Amino acid sequence: MANIFTVIGLGAFGRAAALQLQQLGNHVIGVDINPKMVDEVKDDLSHVVIADGTNRELLGEINVLQCKGVLVSIGDSLEASLLCVSMLKSLGVGNIWAKANTTAHHAILSDMGVRHIVHPETSMGKRVAQKMNLPLVKDMIRLSDEYLVTVLDIPTNTSMALHEWAGGHDAVDILALYRHGQLTTPSVNEYLLAGDRIIVCSTGKGLNNLMKKMGLK
């Protein structure tokens, strides 16, 4: 049985999150007070509602308690965002995700007990900076302050075995090789080919040193 999520606020961020949740095989309820926003996603989400997300009666009718999670993505109105979160908590919703626009907004949400607070612009800024610094990085996930997992595209001018590439770098581990649609655990003697993609676990410094060794930075 598919999970059910509710996204309240269908601006650019909320819409993207709702569509992705739907594409991942979930049922998604989209809520926005703006009919235009709702109309843009009505054919792509399981259910849409034109309504004020701060309306406690509406939230009860949607039965938000059935949802695995609720994302509050109300635009620029701090009051509306906080009121919506307050209504959700009063109804007993535990897994609340909320978009914060400012540090003050974040602090208040945190004081209200919201554990999952997102800053879309800050997160996107970091991702852009990562791409600017390492253009061949396809994606990056930070595991801790020290370690990160990186998906790295291999360029056409590379001809080096993995043991040559990663040898001597204790802070670098090659987790997987993606080639021709297949994901494998490569041997140390595997040669990288144009179009390959590898998944690396490393420190930030280790990744930078590795890229320099390959002449990619």
Residue pairs with C-beta under 8 A, 6 or more apart in sequence:
2 25
2 26
2 27
3 26
3 27
3 67
3 68
4 26
4 27
4 28
4 29
4 46
4 66
4 67
4 68
5 18
5 21
5 26
5 27
5 28
5 29
5 67
5 68
5 69
5 70
5 71
6 28
6 29
6 30
6 31
6 62
6 64
6 67
6 69
6 70
6 71
7 14
7 17
7 18
7 21
7 28
7 29
7 30
7 31
7 70
7 71
7 73
8 14
8 31
8 32
8 53
8 70
8 71
8 72
8 73
8 74
8 84
9 31
9 32
9 53
9 71
9 72
9 73
9 74
9 75
9 99
10 18
10 30
10 31
10 32
10 34
10 37
10 38
10 40
10 41
10 73
11 32
11 37
11 73
11 75
13 73
13 99
13 120
14 30
14 32
14 71
14 73
14 99
15 30
15 37
15 40
15 41
17 71
17 73
18 28
18 30
18 41
18 45
18 71
19 41
19 44
19 45
21 28
22 28
22 44
22 45
22 46
26 68
27 46
27 47
28 45
28 46
28 47
29 45
29 46
29 47
29 48
29 49
29 62
29 67
30 38
30 41
30 45
30 47
30 48
30 49
31 48
31 49
31 51
31 53
31 58
31 62
32 38
32 49
32 50
32 51
32 53
33 50
33 51
33 52
33 53
34 50
35 50
38 48
38 49
38 50
41 48
42 48
49 58
49 62
51 58
52 58
53 59
53 72
53 74
53 80
53 84
54 80
54 83
54 84
54 87
55 87
56 87
56 90
56 91
59 87
59 88
59 91
60 91
64 70
64 88
64 91
64 93
65 91
65 92
65 93
67 93
67 95
68 95
69 95
69 96
69 97
70 88
70 93
70 95
70 96
70 97
71 97
71 98
71 99
72 81
72 84
72 85
72 88
72 96
72 97
72 98
72 99
73 98
73 99
74 80
74 81
74 84
74 99
76 101
78 101
78 102
78 104
78 105
78 108
81 98
81 99
81 105
81 109
82 108
82 109
82 112
85 96
85 98
85 109
85 112
85 114
86 112
88 96
89 96
89 112
89 113
95 116
96 114
96 115
96 116
97 114
97 116
97 117
97 118
98 109
98 114
98 116
98 117
98 118
99 117
99 118
99 119
99 120
100 106
100 109
100 117
100 118
100 119
101 119
106 117
106 119
109 117
110 117
127 140
130 137
130 140
131 137
134 150
134 207
134 208
134 211
134 217
136 152
136 153
136 154
136 155
136 211
136 216
137 150
137 151
137 152
137 153
138 151
138 152
138 153
138 197
139 150
139 151
140 148
140 149
140 150
140 151
141 148
141 149
141 150
142 148
143 149
143 201
146 203
146 204
147 201
147 202
147 203
148 201
148 202
148 203
148 204
148 207
149 175
149 199
149 200
149 201
150 199
150 200
150 201
150 202
150 207
151 197
151 198
151 199
152 197
152 198
152 199
152 200
153 196
153 197
154 192
154 193
154 194
154 195
154 196
154 197
154 198
155 194
155 216
156 194
156 195
157 194
157 215
158 192
158 193
158 194
158 214
158 216
159 191
159 192
160 191
160 192
160 214
161 188
161 189
161 190
161 191
161 192
162 174
162 186
162 187
162 188
162 189
162 190
162 191
162 192
163 188
163 189
165 192
165 210
165 213
165 214
166 172
166 173
166 174
166 210
169 202
169 206
169 209
169 210
171 202
171 203
171 205
171 206
172 200
172 201
172 202
172 203
172 206
172 207
172 210
173 200
173 201
173 202
174 186
174 198
174 199
174 200
175 185
175 198
175 199
175 200
175 201
176 183
176 184
176 185
176 186
176 198
176 199
177 183
177 184
177 185
177 186
177 190
177 196
177 197
177 198
177 199
178 196
178 197
178 198
178 199
179 193
179 195
179 196
179 197
186 198
192 198
200 207
200 210
202 210
208 217
211 217
